[in-house]
Amino acid sequence: MQRLPGGQGVPASIDPLIALGLDALPAASVMIFDRDLVFRLVRGTAVRDQGVDPASLEGRAASEALGPQRWAFYEPLYRKALEGEASSIEIPGRSGIGFYRVDVAPVRDAAGTVIGGSSVAVDITEARRLTDALADSEQRLHRTMQYSPVGIVLVNADGRFLDVNESFARMLGYAVDDIIGRTILDITEAEDAEPTLAAFSSLVTGEQSTAATRKRYRRADGSVVWADVSGSRVSAEDGSFLHNVVVVSDVTTEMEQAEALRLSEERFRLLAENASDVVYMATRDGTMLWVSPSARPVLGRTPESMVGHRAEDFVHPGDVEQLTRWRDAFYAGTLEGESVLRWPTPRGVREMSLVVHGVDLPDGPGAVIGLHDITDAQQARRALARSEERFRLAMAAAPIGMAISDASGSFREVNEALQQLLGADEAELIGRSVSDFLPPEEAHLAHDATEQLHDQGHETMRHEHRLINGDRSVWVEHAASVMRGDDGQPQFYVHQFVDRTEAYELRRDLEFRASHDALTGVINRGELMRQLDRGLRRAQGTASWLGVLFVDVDNLKTLNDEHGHGVGDAAIRAVADRLASAVRAQDLVARIGGDEFVVLLERLHHREELAGIAEKLLVAVSGPLDVEGRRLELSVSVGAVLAGHDEGPDAVLARADHGLLRAKAAGRRQVDVD
């Protein structure tokens, strides 16, 4: 078997210049041994760094040169090399200082026969330190992601999620494994896809190192969540893109508050377009160990400038004591409610809400704290409170009745004027609705109003109707407006009630006067013609007829001449009263002239029915009448017709008048039926 050439010292085949080069290897060493496991060449600074002269090892058996303990470790590796198998291992230095990677491999001659082996040791102490530091950094990032109260994700150059934390997955209603591997556009609301892609691309290309935006995500159940998103580019040493670290904060509540403010007062909106969350990890005393990249756009500070400092160094001086009390309360387990602190930034002092989650750090308890900029929301809340206070003051001072009802119509607030209008105190009205105060015949108005405002999409409605509470009845002009949410559904209603009782009664009196005869109280000629026209149209296309009776008082002129117009008027009133008492509820009595009356009879079916009613009226009206101590004998003549379906009011009345003339010509106190 061929063996390595040379003997003690430098092998004959090794060029002295190469040997010198091997001696100068930085933090490395080379050992070559033959098949007898004798070192033929030992060179390199790594051996000298361990306090050993390389030349003292050459020509010696490896077992002797390395000593029993180290030889027991290396022997299997050397013998594997002689069997043609390479191996590699990481070990501490001889004195326990540093770490080395040792690569043991066979040495072959030109024919490929193993004639010995080589052992190359490289000092990897610094590499191990950097690797451990990187692992520690990644572990801190992982813990921060794991315990962060807001979403944190890692996204690769293709826009796919490499890692997501539980907060992000929970925010969107997914399991973590269901999101990893998806793209950012898979869960982005379609309308926000283009700006999302633009912001992401600017980070990948290096155009920007950070980017912040407000966008919508689509949850697993299809609903939408609004979020503030802050991304930061993570680069390799050569500047190439590694991944994005993205902090995502749910701002759906703030958006809903903005919508509530819009409903109350349009000029107030929550549009914190550039806001995003800052997340940091801190020790028990508040010293910051890690700060998210979003500190730059939100606080105007780099994460590096904040790490190692306490949060008290950055909050508003007036809130330092509050922050300390807040931290003490958290670690004592007595922290309650929302905590808001002021933070000076280049954009001015911003109000930040604090969300905290405890974590176990190597040196004791710590916390992951999320800072969310709620400055705009706080201002909006205060503006909303002022707006609502103004509305309440205006409502309380309003001279008209006002109420606010919920989506079901139940009163939630009522003012003093409405209480007086209905004669009820606040406790009696809260929880009731408009329908509780409507008379039975007008109960449909509540349904009509709901249909207009809810189903038909109207914003306001107006009705004039009565409100009844016990023995109190008032006529009101009722206006109602609806306030809707994002989904278009009613959130609440604002009601206004103006007392129109006096105006209504006056109008009704005027309407009555315009349509009724002043002497008798029955309808007049104008109203008769309108009712006759309606009756004829109702009868068209049916099997029923409209009966018309033309009634005239017999000898009224003689009564006036002999006893005076006062007695004549009394006779006319008596005829009107007797006619009204004798007809059915659906029939009408009208006075159209001095002693002339017309009776409209609804839903008659044959001539004999008309004749029977006419005879009954003739008997009911005719008879004695006592006036001013005198007994007079009253009688009437009647012309009766069944109105044709194709006749007009004037033609029908003319036919009835002709029948009356025939009845009078026949001797009065007669009925003529056409």
Buried (B, 14 or more C-beta within 10 A) or exposed (E): EEEBEBEEEBBEEBEEEEBEEBBEBEBBBBBBBBBEBBBBBBBBBBBEBBEBEBBEBBBBBBBEBBEEEBBEEBBEBBEBBBEEEEEEEEBEBBEEEBBBBBBBBBBBEEEEEBBBBBBBBBBBBEEBEEEEEEEEEEEBBBBBBBBBBBBBBBBBBEBBBBBBBBBBBEBBBBEBEBBBEBBBBEBBBEEBEEEBBEBBBBBBEEEBBBBBBBBBBBBEEEEBBBBBBBBBBEEEEEEEBBBBBBBBBBBBEBBBBBBBBBEBBEEBBBEBEBBBBBBBBBBEEBBBBBBBBBBBBBBEBEBEEBBEBBBBEBBBEEBBEBBBEBBEEBBEEEBEEEBBBBBBBEBEEBBBBBBBBEBEBEEEEBBBBBBBBBBBBBBBBEBBEEBBEEBEEEBEEBEBBBBBBBBEBBBEBBBBBBBEBBEBEEEEBEEBBBBBBBEEEBEEBBEEBBEBBBEEEBEEBEBBBBBBBEEEEBBBBBBBBBBBBEEEEBBBBBBBBBBBBEEBEEEEEEEEEEBBBEEBBBBBBEBBBEBBBEBBEEBEEEEEBBBBBBBBBBBBEEBBEEBEEEBBBBBBBBBBBBBBEBBEEEBBBBBBEEBBBBBBBBBBEEBEBBBBBBBEBBEBBBEEBEBEEEEBEBBBBBBBBBBBEEBEBEBBBBBBBBBBBBBBEEEBBBBBBB
